[in-house]
Amino acid sequence: MTAAPALRAAWHGLTGRPLQATVIGLVMLASSAASVLALAMIAGTSAPFDHAFARDHGAQVALTVSTSRATPARLAATAGLPGVRAVAGPFRETEVAARISLPGAAGALEQQVVLTGRPSRGGPVDDLALDAGRWARTTGEVVWAQSRTSLPVTLGQDIMLTGVPAGSRRLTVVGIATSVTSTAQAWVTPAEITALHGPGVAQMLYRFASAGTTAAVSADISAVRAALPPGAVLGTPQSYLAIRRQAAAQIAPWIPFVVAFGVIALVMSVLIVVNVVSGAVVSGTRRIGILKSAGFTPAQVTAAYVLQAAIPALAGCAAGAVTGGLLSVPLLNLNAAVYGVGVLLPPLWVVVTVPLTMLAVACTAAMAPALRAGRMSTVQAIATGRAPRAAHGYAAHRLLSRLTWAPRTLTIGLAAPFARPARTFLTLAAIVFGAAAVTFGAGLGTSLSRAAADLALTKTEPVQVSPNAGSLTARQQHAIVSALRRQPATLHYTAETDDQLSVSGLASPLSVTSYAGNAGWTGWSLITGRWYSGAGQADVNTYFLTATGTAVGDTYTLTAGKRQVRVRITGEVFDTHGNTADMFVSAWTLAAVAPGLTPQQYDVGVKPGTSIQSYANAVSARLGTAFDVTTSTSSPVFKSVLVLVVVLTVLLIVVAGLGVLNTVVLQVRERAHDLGVFKAIGMTPRQTLAMVVCSASGIGIVAGAIAIPAGVVLHRYVVPVMAHAAQSGVPAALLSVYTPWELALLALAGLVIAATGALGPATWVARTSTATALRAE
Amino acid sequence: MNPLVQLEHVTKKYDSLRGGGTPAVADVSMAITEGEAVAIMGPSGSGKSTLLNLIAGLDRPTSGTVRVDGQRVDTLTEAAAARYRRHHIGMIFQFFNLLEDMTVADNVLLPAQLSGQPRARARARAGELLARLQIGEYADTYPARLSGGERQRVAIARALVNSPPLLLADEPTGALDTANGEAIGRLLLELNSAGQTLILVTHNPDLAQRHARRVIEIVDGRVASDCRAAPAGVLA
């Protein structure tokens, strides 16, 4: 087969039907963009961590070892084990209570921290990134780890350590550093750790030749463990894979919906490409006959029609890859910022593979109708000028003509889709997916908005009052209460005290929030159970329940040092802040385990209709500059994701609209002569327009009716998956987002897509001269 | 008597790539009074169908005026032209131009439905026409099952359903065999005898002579002759 004639024929076919080429190009652009975005998000979830891990020679395994059981020589000997590529340590470590004493303020923030003694930040394993200041040079200096859960320290700040041999020890922060695998919360010089050191515990950091899987890491740990005396390895070794998973969890909640949109886009593009190429074969039958009579072989005709789809598809896929890649950059960099690895681009293999796959899908979709073109009889093709048309749709015309109450133009339009059942089915399916995407997108938008409001408490607790630094003194509390009471718009207020407690079974500290009194009005959304009603009760987030293996109704013992308090878990709170375990209790309950803490802020609810900013300004004016009055704001991440939802939904609406446009163009071309007859016997342009729009609207109404349950089911499935990825359950309010009137409105999505897609060709037909239309074959 | 159709200095040129060219209709003026049966005759490409399209409001002249029933047709918008055709024009085509996916009755009813006639009245009128044209038994049949002559009768019924004052026929027997062509010709004359104004376009001199009372010959877009003659094929 000679390819050049097929290519030339395809090119002439494309230039002769630019609209069809444009439809294929745009459809492939939109679906490729959505697919690149979806895959880039999946592939890129671990990318920032991986970049930082490679750059910093991150520790694949961190072991806590007993220096009394394993001598430094035995520990150093593990470097020679088969499979061990690099070792750092032993670094002596201890766990102490760290309290920040902020200058000029009473009260303090306290946290249990793991402190490690290291002579420098560099080394073959866990090359720490120094974010600010310098490394500790002498005793009395500390380098603090920057992480989401650490205390908010600054350079030059003093930190008081308690629970050390000397009773207490004051250290000055001289540097801020990041360990990609969080091997410690703070670092001091080896001399300092010797002074602080209690039990003989040290940290060993390893990199192995093979550590890609959990099994490989376990085997590596077993090899090291076997090389050391029994009992030398303390606690559970820390694998980088767990940290990597946690890093991926930052973006994981957003993946399910992006994937859902990507899959919808892929299916829609297949439907529309099949429809467009089938239409090109049907409407170009005479051309096929001419090509064959001019000497084209069936294979060349088939190739010409596949190329007719492939050329615009290639352009669309390439443009879609670029568009999807650009859309993915902001989302990927949400996570990249955590590791300071700069701007991340989607993986190259995604940007290359997706458009190629989409192109292959388009060509495969075009193959069936193209083969039909290749097999078509030359004589028949030239004689008929169009594909043989079965007598479909006659009964529909007959039945619909009996609807005496409906205008005849409407009933003729409604009957039109029955003439081409296969094409109508493909168009219906494309609109169903588009309208389902609208329903899903609308529901998801509502769920995300509610989640953002629930997590930030913007509606219930919009104002917070706190001192410029430290905790509140009794005098400051009195001033705040006085100022709040003077505001007529004040509805509720409560003192909030936060603390972080080390709890067995939890890798990171438990974040405890206590309120003075019940404070149910603060509006934390409950997944199950109820808000605590008194002392000895607690609400916790899903992460806590999962990590501790507890359930609502269970009793849990909170331990801080030698103090203990038993709390009954009364409710599961929707709280996904930072993938940490959170607990909400009354002030009394927290005081039982952490006495002496004073509130850090007052949370304020205002009367409905109050201007939040005006209220905050009024309180601030009364309290003066010693206090910060802030208002609750939703996370900017939600706003970004909402924009993404809108963009993806619009892309899919455009794809569905293009599918309709293509169908209606084919339909009016095939019926051009009939349309001329309609006009010749008195059909006005407006009636013509209405008739053509109705021919698509009927499909749109049916599609809308199917799409509503499909979209709702998709929403019901995806939102819990997203919440699960964020290690949380879902409050009922985030699932029950569709009101009846909203559903009724969304049911019109199919109609709107269909009518909008049909409007262009309908207008063109309405404006076409009757004489011209009558001359059409 | 006032003319039903009046053309004054009508010229129609089609856009061509080279510009200029011979006009399809060149400076044609004519008047046709109510009740006339006029045959517009001429060879292929002479401009007779273009002339018919201009009278029907399907096309607009490049210059000149077209009046039908006192109404300027050449200045109508597309919508107004459609309404004009509903009420003033009935059209019959060489290849019938029936809608294949509609029954005979639905085809005939369509112009009445488009003009918003009450359904009962439209149905009664359609039934009456189908009976008069002897195709009543095919009311629920699809056009594809009918012979050429029967299809043209359906087309005539459709053209008359709104009782238009002017019936335009473009080669109405061109796609029919001799017997069917003769029958349709007679039918048109019968309608004319009953008062229906008829303009018939044909390239067949015999048909023009036998079925029209006036023959206008068009050559190269111009009126070459305009003769009045008693038709030979009128039935008593």
HADDOCK unambig.tbl for C-alpha pairs under 7 A between the chains (distance, minus, plus):
assign (segid A and resid 394 and name CA) (segid B and resid 101 and name CA) 4.97 0.50 0.50
assign (segid A and resid 394 and name CA) (segid B and resid 102 and name CA) 6.54 0.50 0.50
assign (segid A and resid 397 and name CA) (segid B and resid 101 and name CA) 6.97 0.50 0.50
assign (segid A and resid 397 and name CA) (segid B and resid 102 and name CA) 6.42 0.50 0.50
assign (segid A and resid 398 and name CA) (segid B and resid 102 and name CA) 6.83 0.50 0.50
assign (segid A and resid 408 and name CA) (segid B and resid 113 and name CA) 6.37 0.50 0.50
assign (segid A and resid 408 and name CA) (segid B and resid 114 and name CA) 6.82 0.50 0.50
assign (segid A and resid 674 and name CA) (segid B and resid 99 and name CA) 6.62 0.50 0.50
assign (segid A and resid 677 and name CA) (segid B and resid 97 and name CA) 6.49 0.50 0.50
assign (segid A and resid 679 and name CA) (segid B and resid 82 and name CA) 6.58 0.50 0.50
assign (segid A and resid 681 and name CA) (segid B and resid 85 and name CA) 6.49 0.50 0.50
assign (segid A and resid 681 and name CA) (segid B and resid 86 and name CA) 6.20 0.50 0.50
assign (segid A and resid 681 and name CA) (segid B and resid 111 and name CA) 5.82 0.50 0.50
assign (segid A and resid 682 and name CA) (segid B and resid 82 and name CA) 4.42 0.50 0.50
assign (segid A and resid 682 and name CA) (segid B and resid 83 and name CA) 5.83 0.50 0.50
assign (segid A and resid 682 and name CA) (segid B and resid 85 and name CA) 5.43 0.50 0.50
assign (segid A and resid 682 and name CA) (segid B and resid 86 and name CA) 4.62 0.50 0.50
assign (segid A and resid 682 and name CA) (segid B and resid 111 and name CA) 6.29 0.50 0.50
assign (segid A and resid 682 and name CA) (segid B and resid 114 and name CA) 6.71 0.50 0.50
assign (segid A and resid 683 and name CA) (segid B and resid 82 and name CA) 5.79 0.50 0.50
assign (segid A and resid 683 and name CA) (segid B and resid 114 and name CA) 6.23 0.50 0.50
assign (segid A and resid 684 and name CA) (segid B and resid 78 and name CA) 6.97 0.50 0.50
assign (segid A and resid 684 and name CA) (segid B and resid 79 and name CA) 4.75 0.50 0.50
assign (segid A and resid 684 and name CA) (segid B and resid 82 and name CA) 5.08 0.50 0.50
assign (segid A and resid 684 and name CA) (segid B and resid 83 and name CA) 6.87 0.50 0.50
assign (segid A and resid 685 and name CA) (segid B and resid 78 and name CA) 6.64 0.50 0.50
assign (segid A and resid 685 and name CA) (segid B and resid 79 and name CA) 5.68 0.50 0.50
assign (segid A and resid 770 and name CA) (segid B and resid 58 and name CA) 5.57 0.50 0.50
assign (segid A and resid 771 and name CA) (segid B and resid 58 and name CA) 5.45 0.50 0.50
assign (segid A and resid 771 and name CA) (segid B and resid 59 and name CA) 6.26 0.50 0.50
